């Protein structure tokens, strides 16, 4: 079995490689800091399992997974992420992830995930299952009255664009773009762009690609 770990946090990636080497001594386990490094590997077509962080600096995890799956459909993807909101989990599974494990959990969860997906079963770690159950049990009826233009502005900001860049893309003035941005912040009751993005993802208003 060949396992590839792709995570931009070296401590996490190297630690995971060492631990998995003890669980699967007969397997080949490789660690990559970037998706680009993985794609450069001549043996990438033989990979059985790819353990992937969602938020990579060179390419978003989900975009990489979709791209790779077009060429190698049989590889299993185990997502390991700090993002554990229900909307993000469901979206990731719909795109074809075989397992989802929270970074807040012990490494034994990843072993469980590997064993499960190699038996052609889907796997969700303990915290991830709890997140989904909590979302189902809590009837959170939150209505966000965003105008069509505000929704466009939200998508631009969450995509990492500045107010000026968003204004250019939407063909509106910078002043108008700032007003839309301020209105969204007020409606979401947040004060920072980072909090705005997290809020949007958590409530299914924006998905990380």
C-alpha positions in Angstrom: 0.0 0.0 0.0 1.3 3.5 -0.9 0.2 6.4 1.3 0.9 10.0 0.5 0.5 12.8 3.1 0.1 16.4 1.8 0.1 19.0 4.5 1.9 22.4 4.7 2.6 22.0 8.4 5.8 20.1 8.5 5.5 19.0 12.2 2.1 17.5 11.5 3.1 15.8 8.2 6.4 14.3 9.5 4.7 13.1 12.8 1.9 11.5 10.9 4.4 9.8 8.6 6.3 8.3 11.5 3.2 7.1 13.3 1.7 5.5 10.1 5.0 3.8 9.5 4.6 1.9 12.8 1.0 1.0 11.9 1.8 -0.1 8.4 5.4 -1.2 8.3 5.1 -2.9 4.9 3.7 0.2 3.2 5.4 3.1 1.4 4.6 6.4 3.1 5.6 9.7 1.5 5.2 13.2 2.9 4.8 16.3 0.7 4.7 20.0 1.8 2.7 21.1 -1.3 0.4 19.5 -3.8 2.8 20.6 -6.6 5.6 18.4 -5.0 3.2 15.5 -5.0 2.3 16.0 -8.6 6.0 16.0 -9.5 6.4 12.5 -8.1 6.7 10.0 -10.9 4.9 7.3 -8.8 1.8 9.4 -8.0 -0.4 7.1 -10.2 0.3 4.2 -7.8 -0.9 6.0 -4.7 -3.6 4.1 -2.8 -4.4 6.7 -0.2 -3.9 10.5 -0.1 -4.2 12.2 3.3 -4.9 15.8 2.5 -5.2 19.1 4.3 -8.0 21.3 2.9 -6.2 24.6 3.2 -3.0 24.4 1.2 -0.9 27.5 0.2 -0.4 26.5 -3.4 -3.7 24.9 -4.3 -7.0 24.5 -2.3 -7.4 20.9 -1.2 -10.8 20.3 -2.8 -9.7 21.7 -6.2 -6.6 19.4 -6.1 -8.8 16.4 -5.2 -11.2 17.1 -8.1 -8.3 17.5 -10.5 -6.4 14.4 -9.4 -9.6 12.2 -9.4 -10.0 13.0 -13.1 -6.8 11.0 -13.8 -6.7 8.5 -11.0 -10.2 7.6 -9.9 -9.3 4.7 -7.6 -7.2 6.6 -5.1 -8.8 7.2 -1.7 -8.9 10.7 -0.2 -8.8 11.2 3.6 -9.3 14.9 4.4 -7.6 16.0 7.6 -8.7 19.6 8.5 -9.2 22.1 11.2 -12.5 23.0 9.5 -15.2 21.0 11.2 -18.5 22.9 10.5 -21.3 20.7 9.1 -21.7 22.6 5.8 -18.0 22.2 4.9 -18.0 18.5 5.8 -21.1 17.7 3.7 -19.7 19.7 0.8 -16.4 17.9 0.9 -18.1 14.5 1.0 -20.3 15.4 -2.0 -17.2 16.2 -3.9 -15.9 12.7 -3.4 -13.8 12.6 -0.2 -13.7 9.1 1.3 -13.1 10.2 4.9 -13.0 13.3 7.0 -10.9 13.6 10.2 -10.6 16.6 12.5 -7.1 17.9 13.3 -8.2 18.2 16.9 -8.3 14.4 17.3 -5.7 11.7 18.0 -3.7 10.1 15.2 -5.4 6.8 15.8 -8.5 8.3 14.0 -6.5 8.4 10.8 -5.6 4.7 11.1 -9.3 4.0 11.5 -10.0 6.1 8.4 -7.4 4.2 6.4 -8.6 0.8 7.4 -12.2 1.9 6.6 -11.6 3.4 3.2 -9.4 0.5 2.1 -12.5 -1.7 2.8 -14.5 0.7 0.5 -16.3 2.3 3.4 -16.7 6.0 4.2 -15.3 7.2 7.5 -16.0 10.2 9.7 -13.9 10.8 12.9 -15.6 11.2 16.3 -15.6 15.0 16.4 -16.8 15.2 12.8 -19.7 12.9 13.5 -20.6 14.9 16.6 -20.5 18.1 14.5 -23.0 16.7 12.0 -25.3 15.3 14.7 -25.2 18.7 16.6 -26.1 20.5 13.3 -29.1 18.2 12.8 -30.3 18.4 16.4 -30.0 22.2 16.6 -32.7 23.8 14.5 -30.8 26.9 13.5 -33.2 28.9 11.5 -31.0 31.9 10.6 -32.1 34.0 7.7 -29.6 36.3 6.1 -31.3 39.0 4.0 -28.4 39.8 1.6 -29.2 41.6 -1.6 -27.9 40.0 -4.8 -25.1 42.5 -5.0 -24.2 41.8 -1.4 -24.0 38.1 -2.1 -21.7 38.8 -5.0 -19.5 41.0 -2.8 -19.4 38.3 -0.1 -18.2 35.8 -2.6 -15.4 38.2 -3.8 -14.2 38.9 -0.3 -14.3 35.3 0.8 -12.3 34.4 -2.4 -9.4 36.6 -1.0 -9.9 39.7 -3.0 -9.5 43.3 -1.7 -12.4 45.8 -1.8 -10.8 47.5 -4.7 -10.4 44.2 -6.7 -13.9 43.2 -5.9 -15.2 46.6 -7.1 -13.3 46.2 -10.4 -14.7 42.7 -10.9 -18.3 43.8 -10.1 -17.9 46.9 -12.2 -18.9 49.2 -9.3 -17.1 52.1 -7.6 -14.8 51.4 -4.6 -17.1 53.5 -2.4 -20.1 51.3 -3.4 -18.1 48.2 -2.8 -17.2 49.5 0.7 -20.8 50.2 1.5 -21.8 46.6 0.5 -18.9 45.2 2.6 -20.0 47.3 5.7 -23.6 46.2 5.3 -22.6 42.5 5.2 -20.4 43.0 8.3 -23.3 44.6 10.1 -25.8 41.8 9.1 -23.4 39.1 10.2 -22.4 41.0 13.4 -18.6 40.6 12.8 -15.8 43.1 12.8 -13.0 41.5 10.8 -12.7 40.0 7.4 -11.3 36.8 8.8 -14.4 36.4 11.0 -16.6 37.2 8.1 -15.1 34.4 6.0 -15.4 31.9 8.8 -19.0 32.9 9.4 -19.9 32.6 5.7 -18.4 29.1 5.5 -20.0 27.9 8.8 -23.4 28.9 7.5 -23.1 27.5 4.0 -22.9 30.9 2.3 -19.4 30.2 0.9 -17.5 27.1 0.2 -13.7 26.7 0.0 -12.7 25.4 -3.5 
